[in-house]
Amino acid sequence: MKLYISTASHTELVLQLRSAKQIIASRKINAAHKQAEKLLPELEALLKRKKFKLSDISEIIVENKGEGFTSLRIGVTTANALAYATGAALAIPGQGRVRLAAPVYGQAPSITRKK
């Protein structure tokens, strides 16, 4: 089974459980600036609801491009850690399998820029 993680938006997060040919379960969560607080509890709930365990995941697919600087780092870091801990393969959409996922930012972060 594959796990798809997207925190590319700073307002939501998307989790999917996929087989080779279909989406088994999908969850889109309103997580405006709260991906860190919601990602792992929502993943745990999704796995539990479908009666899966982390050890059932053979591949983790993570979006590494998007609008949110911090949200991207949360998703990518979580995917890297889960892949390392479980031994699952790691992949980026359109790029295939990678050893380590890294976020790709469309612009410099605005955390120090005056508005």
Order of alpha helices (4+ residues) and beta strands (2+ residues): beta-beta-beta-alpha-beta-beta-alpha-beta-beta-beta
